[in-house]
Amino acid sequence: MSRSQARVRTEKGAQYLTQLCKHFGHKLNVDLGESRGAIHFPEARADLEATPDALVITLEAANAEIVERMQGVVERHLDRFAFREAPLQYNWAAA
């Protein structure tokens, strides 16, 4: 398994977490709580955690290529929801 994590600085982490989960929840299984969520993609899983100053995203998939592709998917969607702050800074690191 491959994993990567990014800590995206924003004060709207909880709002973006909710938007991402509801958006993907129309076609995928998601888990959504107040400060945590998970999106179950066909080939990967994205775990999300909102803190007061960031949204922490952890991606896990069978291999690094899938993780890298899913980083782009998550970034594009999150930047759409965060258009007033976009582009957000994603510093992905192996987890």
C-alpha angles and dihedrals in degrees: 000000000000125000136184133179136199130189105209112197112228137126089220097065095126092049093049092045090055093046093049094048094046092046095051091037090076090072107011139049112263137176115214131188133157097275104006136056143162132208116204106209118185092255103019147026127228118202115196129195125182118211126178091266106023151025111234114207122192119187124194128184142148094269144008095257092060091045091052092049091049091050087063093047093052093043094051093049095044092048089054091054092043095046092141090057099030138161090048120197115254115188101182117196132175110268 
